[in-house]
Amino acid sequence: MKKEEITLRVETALDSIRPYLEADGGNVRILDLDSNNILKLEFVGACGNCPMSTMTFKAGVEEAIKRAVPEIKSIEVVNLATV
């Protein structure tokens, strides 16, 4: 499958959870999808420095992407807040 197709499917998965992120003043964007299907994301807005961002990532973002795009091998968030 082409990188563009996978990226589109990831965006669609993200669109399913964006309303929840946006309700709290945040969002997420794709930074990169490499040839090994490793996805790099960035939390933006309030999500970028929220202490709950790890839970948001694991329970929301990661789950939605893995369910919709099983080809993704791993997901990294470059600015995941740590508590």
Backbone bond lengths (Angstrom), bond angles and torsions (degrees), N, CA, C in turn:
res aa  C-N    CA-C-N  psi(-1)  N-CA   C-N-CA  omega(-1)  CA-C   N-CA-C  phi
1 M - - - 1.446 - - 1.526 108.91 -
2 K 1.307 116.14 141.17 1.459 121.12 -177.47 1.524 112.05 -74.52
3 K 1.323 114.10 151.96 1.459 121.66 179.63 1.531 110.91 -55.48
4 E 1.330 117.05 -40.91 1.466 121.16 -178.45 1.524 111.19 -63.45
5 E 1.325 117.03 -39.25 1.460 120.81 -179.92 1.527 110.96 -67.61
6 I 1.325 115.94 -42.95 1.464 120.03 179.31 1.521 109.95 -64.83
7 T 1.323 116.70 -43.11 1.463 121.30 179.60 1.524 110.26 -60.70
8 L 1.310 117.53 -41.84 1.464 121.33 178.64 1.535 110.73 -62.91
9 R 1.314 116.76 -41.16 1.463 120.38 178.30 1.528 111.45 -66.78
10 V 1.336 116.68 -36.35 1.465 120.21 176.05 1.530 109.37 -64.98
11 E 1.317 117.55 -44.76 1.477 121.40 178.91 1.524 110.45 -59.60
12 T 1.322 117.12 -40.60 1.460 120.95 178.42 1.523 110.63 -63.34
13 A 1.329 116.58 -42.12 1.470 120.77 177.03 1.529 110.26 -62.94
14 L 1.318 116.51 -42.97 1.462 120.31 179.04 1.530 111.03 -64.68
15 D 1.326 116.55 -36.82 1.470 120.19 178.82 1.527 111.43 -60.37
16 S 1.334 116.70 -27.78 1.466 119.51 -179.19 1.528 112.34 -71.61
17 I 1.323 117.33 -21.85 1.467 119.86 179.90 1.526 113.07 -112.92
18 R 1.316 117.43 -8.78 1.473 120.15 -178.56 1.524 113.82 -56.62
19 P 1.332 119.60 -39.08 1.475 117.82 -179.95 1.529 112.79 -56.50
20 Y 1.318 117.50 -34.88 1.465 121.18 179.19 1.523 110.98 -70.72
21 L 1.328 116.18 -40.22 1.460 120.14 177.88 1.528 110.49 -66.74
22 E 1.330 115.21 -44.47 1.465 120.39 -177.95 1.526 111.66 -65.72
23 A 1.327 116.88 -31.39 1.467 120.30 178.64 1.527 111.25 -61.62
24 D 1.321 116.44 -27.21 1.462 121.27 178.09 1.525 112.72 -101.23
25 G 1.325 116.72 11.35 1.462 120.92 176.58 1.517 114.83 84.21
26 G 1.324 117.25 20.05 1.460 120.31 -178.34 1.518 112.80 -125.44
27 N 1.307 114.77 -175.52 1.458 122.12 177.28 1.524 107.72 -170.86
28 V 1.315 115.50 179.59 1.460 121.56 178.33 1.524 107.69 -140.80
29 R 1.320 115.67 145.73 1.467 118.44 177.32 1.520 110.27 -136.98
30 I 1.320 113.75 152.26 1.462 121.10 178.28 1.523 108.22 -80.82
31 L 1.326 115.99 128.50 1.463 120.64 174.51 1.519 111.09 -96.77
32 D 1.341 116.12 -41.31 1.457 119.22 -175.55 1.512 110.31 -162.13
33 L 1.306 115.47 148.84 1.459 123.48 168.49 1.518 104.93 -131.27
34 D 1.335 116.45 111.25 1.459 118.33 -175.51 1.523 111.75 -87.11
35 S 1.312 115.63 178.89 1.467 121.63 -175.51 1.524 113.02 -67.62
36 N 1.330 117.49 -15.74 1.467 121.74 177.10 1.525 111.98 -95.17
37 N 1.337 116.06 11.45 1.470 122.85 -178.08 1.525 112.45 60.65
38 I 1.319 115.47 38.57 1.457 121.50 171.02 1.525 106.88 -98.52
39 L 1.320 114.77 122.31 1.455 122.00 -173.42 1.520 110.10 -100.29
40 K 1.328 116.66 132.89 1.465 121.54 175.33 1.524 107.84 -114.06
41 L 1.328 114.49 128.14 1.453 122.01 -179.41 1.515 109.87 -120.19
42 E 1.325 114.79 164.02 1.460 121.37 172.76 1.521 108.38 -135.57
43 F 1.335 116.35 129.41 1.456 120.36 171.18 1.514 107.18 -79.40
44 V 1.326 116.51 138.16 1.462 120.77 179.65 1.525 109.43 -125.24
45 G 1.327 115.02 164.77 1.455 120.17 -178.60 1.517 110.13 66.41
46 A 1.321 115.95 -141.68 1.465 121.17 -176.95 1.524 112.16 -62.86
47 C 1.326 117.50 -26.34 1.470 120.10 -178.79 1.532 112.27 -68.41
48 G 1.319 116.56 -23.65 1.453 120.51 -176.78 1.513 114.82 -65.84
49 N 1.339 117.00 -24.58 1.465 118.73 -178.61 1.524 112.43 -133.04
50 C 1.307 116.70 19.03 1.462 121.24 -179.49 1.528 110.77 -80.38
51 P 1.329 117.87 132.38 1.461 119.50 178.92 1.534 113.26 -66.72
52 M 1.323 117.75 -14.74 1.462 121.72 178.19 1.529 112.37 -92.70
53 S 1.324 117.47 4.22 1.461 120.19 -174.97 1.528 113.01 -63.12
54 T 1.317 118.26 -30.28 1.464 119.96 177.31 1.524 110.00 -64.29
55 M 1.315 117.61 -43.31 1.455 120.83 178.04 1.531 110.54 -67.52
56 T 1.311 116.78 -40.95 1.465 120.91 177.49 1.523 109.99 -59.49
57 F 1.317 116.09 -42.32 1.456 120.11 179.61 1.524 111.07 -64.02
58 K 1.326 117.08 -53.60 1.470 121.60 -175.29 1.520 112.28 -64.89
59 A 1.326 117.19 -48.11 1.467 120.96 -172.94 1.522 113.03 -84.97
60 G 1.316 117.67 -22.78 1.460 119.92 -175.85 1.511 113.96 -113.67
61 V 1.306 115.34 -68.59 1.464 121.40 -172.95 1.529 111.69 -64.08
62 E 1.322 116.69 -55.06 1.464 120.40 -177.22 1.530 110.86 -61.25
63 E 1.307 116.65 -44.52 1.467 121.24 -178.72 1.532 111.23 -61.57
64 A 1.319 117.04 -44.63 1.468 120.87 -179.55 1.526 111.40 -63.88
65 I 1.320 116.87 -41.83 1.467 120.48 -179.01 1.524 110.73 -68.90
66 K 1.310 117.25 -48.15 1.470 120.07 -177.63 1.530 111.84 -63.19
67 R 1.314 117.00 -34.67 1.458 120.64 178.59 1.535 110.56 -68.71
68 A 1.319 117.19 -41.51 1.469 121.46 -175.37 1.524 113.59 -86.41
69 V 1.339 116.47 -27.54 1.464 120.74 -174.07 1.530 109.14 -135.18
70 P 1.325 117.35 75.94 1.463 119.74 -176.97 1.530 114.13 -64.85
71 E 1.319 117.12 -13.12 1.468 120.33 177.79 1.522 112.68 -67.95
72 I 1.341 117.08 -21.43 1.463 120.57 -179.87 1.524 108.69 -66.91
73 K 1.334 115.60 122.80 1.465 120.99 -176.96 1.524 112.39 -81.95
74 S 1.328 116.08 -39.76 1.459 120.03 178.32 1.517 109.39 -156.15
75 I 1.331 114.64 157.30 1.465 121.22 -178.35 1.518 107.76 -128.60
76 E 1.317 115.90 129.42 1.457 122.22 177.57 1.527 108.37 -120.51
77 V 1.318 116.61 137.54 1.455 121.42 172.88 1.519 106.57 -109.64
78 V 1.326 117.28 119.09 1.462 120.64 -171.20 1.520 113.36 -69.85
79 N 1.325 117.50 -23.46 1.470 119.70 -176.91 1.520 111.82 -125.84
80 L 1.320 116.95 36.80 1.460 121.04 -179.95 1.526 109.49 -64.70
81 A 1.327 116.08 124.11 1.461 120.68 -179.86 1.523 109.67 -70.83
82 T 1.304 116.23 137.82 1.462 120.30 176.07 1.511 108.75 -113.36
83 V 1.316 115.14 143.38 1.466 119.41 -178.80 1.505 110.10 -105.36
